[in-house]
Amino acid sequence: MNAPVTPTNTEAQLRAELADAFRICHMLGWSESVGNHFSAAVSADGQQFLLNAKWQHFDTIAPADLLLLDSRNEATPEGVDASAWCVHGTLHRRLPEARVALHAHSPYATALACLADPTIVPIDNNTARFYGRTAYDLSFGGIADATEEGERIADAIGDKSVLVMGNHGVTIVGETVADAFEDLYFFEKAAQTLILARSTGAPLAVLSDAVAQNTADGWRPYRGMAAKHFAYLRSKLPALT
């Protein structure tokens, strides 16, 4: 592994934002014991990134707890969960444009991922937000801790911003922590709407491709919502003890 990088203001900001994202995830009820992982690239080439240490509860993560890693490292670094390294190490090595990667087992996204057809069908504003932006990996093989699984996941997500992982959960990538978290938030709401609509047994009123694309495009001017919403959620976090 390369020598540690001296923290910069950018890294310090990323540490603070990513640490708060973990705690917000727990506040919203989306954490899972001491598992799951978020990461954020620090270096310009995307290869050096921050990741939570092995088996630390989301609600306890402080900026200084995050590990600074290099995706070009061949072996799983000390103190890192093998599954986290398999997924996040590969994503940052293969997709440097994916600056932030959030993997969660939020309830409705996970329920959607467990359907035989987990397609996020455009039936309202929130589901249409992800029209054309969602990839699917339906080759679940258990805990993702093998090199080939990380490669397959990176191949599956490609140029999309959301990966529905069949029988597993969801991974979101974005340019900033706020952007990625906003997509995680809205994807959970979209999955909830779709699951509830399907639970009625009645036919879905699916939007046409043209309307779905128009709705997805219509979200772009609202990108500034992410920073405002994330700042609000951060303001509700209690001080770490």
C-alpha positions in Angstrom: 0.0 0.0 0.0 1.2 3.5 -0.7 2.4 5.8 2.1 -0.4 7.7 3.8 -1.4 10.9 2.2 -1.3 14.1 4.3 -4.9 15.2 4.8 -6.0 18.3 2.9 -9.0 20.6 3.4 -10.8 18.6 0.7 -10.1 15.3 2.5 -11.1 16.8 5.9 -14.4 18.0 4.3 -15.0 14.5 2.8 -14.3 12.8 6.1 -16.8 15.0 7.8 -19.5 14.5 5.2 -19.0 10.8 4.8 -19.0 10.2 8.6 -22.3 12.1 8.9 -23.7 10.1 6.0 -23.2 6.9 8.0 -24.9 8.4 11.0 -27.8 9.8 9.0 -28.2 6.3 7.4 -28.6 4.9 10.9 -31.0 7.7 12.0 -33.2 6.8 9.0 -33.2 3.1 10.0 -31.1 1.9 7.1 -28.0 0.6 9.0 -27.6 -3.1 9.4 -25.8 -4.3 12.6 -22.1 -3.3 12.0 -22.1 -4.2 8.2 -22.4 -2.2 4.9 -20.0 0.3 3.6 -19.7 3.9 2.2 -16.7 5.2 0.4 -15.5 8.5 -1.1 -12.5 9.2 -3.5 -9.9 11.6 -2.2 -7.3 11.7 -5.0 -8.0 13.4 -8.3 -7.6 10.1 -10.1 -10.1 8.4 -7.8 -7.7 5.7 -6.7 -7.2 6.8 -3.1 -10.5 6.7 -1.1 -12.0 6.8 2.3 -13.8 3.7 3.7 -15.3 2.7 7.0 -13.3 0.3 9.1 -14.3 -3.3 9.6 -17.4 -3.8 11.7 -17.8 -0.3 13.2 -21.4 0.7 13.8 -22.6 3.5 11.5 -23.9 5.5 14.5 -20.4 5.7 16.0 -18.3 6.7 13.0 -16.4 10.0 13.3 -14.3 11.6 10.6 -11.0 10.3 12.0 -12.3 6.7 12.0 -12.4 6.5 8.2 -9.5 4.6 6.6 -7.5 6.1 3.7 -6.9 3.4 1.2 -5.5 2.9 -2.3 -7.6 0.8 -4.7 -4.5 -0.4 -6.5 -3.5 -2.5 -3.4 -3.9 -6.1 -4.4 -4.6 -7.6 -0.9 -7.4 -6.6 1.4 -5.9 -4.0 3.7 -5.7 -4.6 7.5 -8.9 -3.6 9.3 -11.0 -3.7 6.2 -13.9 -6.1 5.6 -13.2 -8.4 2.6 -16.6 -7.7 1.1 -16.1 -3.9 1.4 -12.7 -4.2 -0.3 -14.2 -6.4 -3.1 -16.9 -3.9 -3.9 -15.5 -0.5 -3.1 -11.9 -1.2 -3.9 -12.9 -2.4 -7.4 -15.4 0.4 -8.0 -12.8 3.1 -7.2 -10.1 1.3 -9.3 -12.3 0.7 -12.3 -14.6 3.7 -12.2 -12.7 6.8 -11.0 -15.6 9.0 -12.0 -17.7 7.3 -9.3 -16.4 9.6 -6.6 -18.7 8.4 -3.9 -20.2 4.9 -3.5 -22.9 4.1 -0.9 -24.0 0.5 -0.4 -27.0 -0.1 1.8 -29.7 -2.7 2.6 -32.4 -0.1 3.1 -35.8 -2.0 3.6 -37.7 -1.2 0.4 -34.7 -1.1 -1.9 -33.8 -4.6 -0.6 -37.4 -5.8 -0.9 -37.4 -4.6 -4.5 -34.0 -6.4 -5.1 -35.6 -9.6 -4.0 -38.3 -9.6 -6.6 -37.9 -11.9 -9.7 -38.1 -8.7 -11.7 -36.6 -5.8 -9.6 -37.0 -3.2 -12.4 -37.7 0.3 -11.0 -40.8 0.9 -13.1 -41.7 4.6 -13.7 -45.0 5.2 -12.1 -44.5 8.6 -10.4 -42.0 11.4 -10.0 -39.6 9.5 -7.7 -39.6 6.2 -9.7 -39.1 8.2 -13.0 -36.2 10.0 -11.4 -34.2 6.9 -12.0 -35.4 6.2 -15.5 -32.3 5.3 -17.6 -30.0 5.6 -14.6 -30.4 2.2 -13.1 -28.4 -0.9 -13.7 -29.1 -4.5 -12.4 -26.9 -7.3 -11.3 -29.0 -10.4 -10.7 -26.1 -12.9 -10.2 -26.2 -13.1 -6.4 -23.7 -15.7 -5.1 -23.7 -15.0 -1.4 -21.4 -12.5 0.4 -19.5 -10.5 -2.3 -15.9 -11.1 -1.2 -14.3 -12.6 -4.3 -12.4 -10.6 -6.9 -14.5 -11.7 -9.8 -17.6 -10.5 -8.0 -16.2 -7.0 -7.6 -15.3 -7.0 -11.3 -18.8 -8.1 -12.2 -20.4 -5.4 -10.1 -18.2 -2.7 -11.7 -19.1 -4.1 -15.1 -22.8 -4.1 -14.2 -23.0 -0.5 -13.0 -21.1 0.9 -15.9 -22.1 4.5 -16.5 -25.3 4.3 -14.4 -25.6 5.9 -10.9 -27.7 3.1 -9.3 -27.1 -0.6 -9.1 -29.9 -2.8 -7.9 -28.1 -5.9 -6.6 -30.5 -8.9 -6.9 -31.3 -10.6 -3.6 -29.0 -8.2 -1.9 -29.5 -4.4 -1.8 -28.5 -1.3 -3.6 -25.3 0.6 -4.5 -25.4 4.3 -5.4 -22.6 6.3 -6.9 -22.4 10.0 -7.3 -20.1 13.0 -7.6 -20.5 14.2 -4.0 -21.6 12.7 -0.7 -24.7 14.9 -0.8 -25.6 13.9 -4.4 -25.1 10.2 -3.7 -27.1 10.3 -0.4 -29.9 12.2 -2.1 -30.2 9.4 -4.7 -30.1 6.8 -1.9 -32.9 8.7 -0.2 -35.1 9.0 -3.3 -34.4 5.5 -4.4 -35.7 4.2 -1.1 -38.8 6.3 -1.5 -39.2 5.1 -5.1 -38.8 1.5 -4.1 -41.4 2.0 -1.3 -43.9 3.4 -3.7 -43.4 0.6 -6.2 -43.6 -2.1 -3.5 -46.8 -0.6 -2.1 -48.4 -0.2 -5.5 -47.5 -3.8 -6.4 -48.9 -5.0 -3.1 -52.5 -3.9 -4.1 -52.5 -6.5 -6.9 -54.0 -3.9 -9.3 -52.3 -3.1 -12.6 -49.6 -0.4 -12.5 -50.2 2.9 -14.4 -46.8 2.9 -16.0 -45.6 6.1 -17.6 -44.7 6.1 -21.3 -41.0 6.2 -22.2 -41.4 9.8 -23.4 -43.0 10.9 -20.1 -40.6 8.9 -18.0 -37.6 10.5 -19.8 -39.1 14.0 -19.5 -39.6 13.5 -15.8 -36.1 12.2 -15.3 -34.8 15.2 -17.3 -37.0 17.5 -15.2 -35.1 16.5 -12.0 -31.8 18.0 -13.3 -32.6 21.6 -12.4 -33.3 20.4 -8.9 -29.9 19.0 -8.2 -29.3 21.8 -5.7 -31.8 20.1 -3.4 -29.2 17.5 -2.5 -26.9 19.9 -0.7 -29.7 21.6 1.1 -31.4 18.3 2.2 -28.1 16.8 3.3 -27.2 19.9 5.3 -30.6 19.7 7.0 -30.1 16.0 7.9 -26.6 16.8 9.2 -28.1 19.5 11.5 -30.3 16.9 13.1 -27.5 14.6 14.2 -26.7 14.6 17.9 -23.1 15.3 18.9 -20.9 12.2 19.0 -20.1 11.1 22.6 
